[in-house]
């Protein structure tokens, strides 16, 4: 059974940086497409970035050029480096892992780590 645990969130000033980590257990990290999602206060969850099993990355337009998603399969860990943070980046950040199966995709979620960008 896959479990995902986020860490690294906190309070940071606008323009600052933060690095989030997602540690995975369950033995199939290398088979999961991974991603970061966030939920701003009183808004719906939105996609931030994804990274495929092969390392292909995609980013939401709002974070392109500022955020970098990466993974270390040897450590069963995914990261999100966030630079030039803005107040609108505030929200709870969730780690997602997706196992792609024919007709039966399976999603795994962490419990989230809060990020607040404020002076």
C-alpha positions as CSV (number, residue, x, y, z in Angstrom):
1,X,0.0,0.0,0.0
2,X,1.4,3.4,-1.0
3,X,1.7,6.2,1.5
4,X,2.8,9.7,0.7
5,X,4.0,12.3,3.3
6,X,4.6,15.9,2.5
7,X,7.0,18.2,4.4
8,X,8.7,21.6,4.1
9,X,5.8,24.0,4.2
10,X,5.7,27.1,6.3
11,X,5.6,30.9,6.3
12,X,7.7,32.8,3.8
13,X,7.9,36.4,2.7
14,X,7.0,37.4,-0.9
15,X,10.1,36.8,-3.1
16,X,11.4,34.1,-0.9
17,X,11.9,30.4,-1.5
18,X,10.7,27.1,-0.1
19,X,11.4,23.4,-0.9
20,X,8.7,20.8,-0.4
21,X,9.4,17.1,-0.1
22,X,7.1,14.1,-0.6
23,X,8.4,10.8,0.8
24,X,6.7,7.7,-0.5
25,X,6.5,4.2,0.9
26,X,5.0,1.1,-0.6
27,X,7.7,-0.1,-3.0
28,X,6.3,1.2,-6.3
29,X,7.5,4.8,-6.3
30,X,9.3,4.2,-9.6
31,X,6.0,3.2,-11.2
32,X,4.1,6.3,-10.2
33,X,3.6,9.5,-12.2
34,X,4.0,12.2,-9.5
35,X,2.6,15.6,-9.1
36,X,2.0,18.5,-6.8
37,X,-1.4,20.1,-6.3
38,X,-2.4,23.0,-4.1
39,X,-5.6,24.3,-2.6
40,X,-5.7,28.1,-1.9
41,X,-8.0,29.2,1.0
42,X,-11.6,28.9,0.0
43,X,-10.8,27.8,-3.5
44,X,-10.7,24.4,-5.3
45,X,-7.6,22.2,-5.6
46,X,-5.5,23.0,-8.6
47,X,-2.6,21.3,-10.4
48,X,0.9,22.9,-9.8
49,X,3.3,20.5,-11.6
50,X,3.7,16.9,-12.7
51,X,6.6,14.6,-13.4
52,X,6.3,11.4,-15.3
53,X,7.9,8.0,-14.5
54,X,10.5,8.9,-17.2
55,X,11.1,12.4,-15.8
56,X,9.0,14.6,-18.2
57,X,7.8,17.7,-16.4
58,X,4.8,19.9,-16.8
59,X,3.8,23.1,-15.0
60,X,0.8,25.3,-14.5
61,X,1.3,28.6,-16.2
62,X,1.1,30.4,-12.9
63,X,4.3,28.8,-11.7
64,X,6.4,28.4,-14.8
65,X,9.9,29.7,-14.4
66,X,9.6,29.9,-10.6
67,X,8.9,26.3,-9.5
68,X,10.9,23.1,-10.3
69,X,9.6,19.6,-9.7
70,X,12.0,16.7,-9.4
71,X,12.2,13.2,-8.2
72,X,14.8,10.9,-6.8
73,X,13.8,7.3,-7.3
74,X,16.6,6.0,-5.2
75,X,15.2,7.9,-2.2
76,X,11.6,7.4,-3.1
77,X,11.1,11.2,-2.8
78,X,9.7,13.9,-4.9
79,X,10.5,17.6,-4.5
80,X,9.1,21.0,-5.4
81,X,11.5,23.9,-5.3
82,X,9.6,27.1,-5.1
83,X,11.3,30.4,-5.8
84,X,10.1,34.0,-6.2
85,X,7.0,33.2,-4.1
86,X,4.0,35.3,-4.4
87,X,1.0,35.7,-2.0
88,X,-1.2,33.9,-4.5
89,X,1.0,30.8,-4.0
90,X,-0.5,30.5,-0.5
91,X,-2.4,27.2,0.1
92,X,-2.1,23.6,1.2
93,X,0.2,21.7,-1.1
94,X,-0.6,18.0,-1.7
95,X,1.6,15.3,-3.1
96,X,0.0,13.0,-5.7
97,X,1.1,9.7,-7.1
98,X,-0.7,8.0,-10.0
99,X,-0.4,4.5,-11.2
100,X,-1.6,4.3,-14.8
101,X,-3.4,1.0,-15.4
102,X,-5.7,0.2,-18.3
103,X,-9.2,1.2,-17.3
104,X,-8.2,1.5,-13.6
105,X,-5.9,4.4,-12.8
106,X,-5.1,4.6,-9.1
107,X,-4.3,7.8,-7.3
108,X,-2.6,8.2,-4.0
109,X,-2.6,11.4,-1.9
110,X,-0.7,12.9,1.0
111,X,-2.4,14.9,3.7
112,X,-0.8,18.2,2.6
113,X,1.6,20.7,3.9
114,X,0.5,24.4,4.3
115,X,2.4,27.2,2.6
116,X,1.8,30.8,3.5
117,X,3.4,33.7,1.5
118,X,2.9,36.9,3.4
119,X,4.8,39.8,4.9
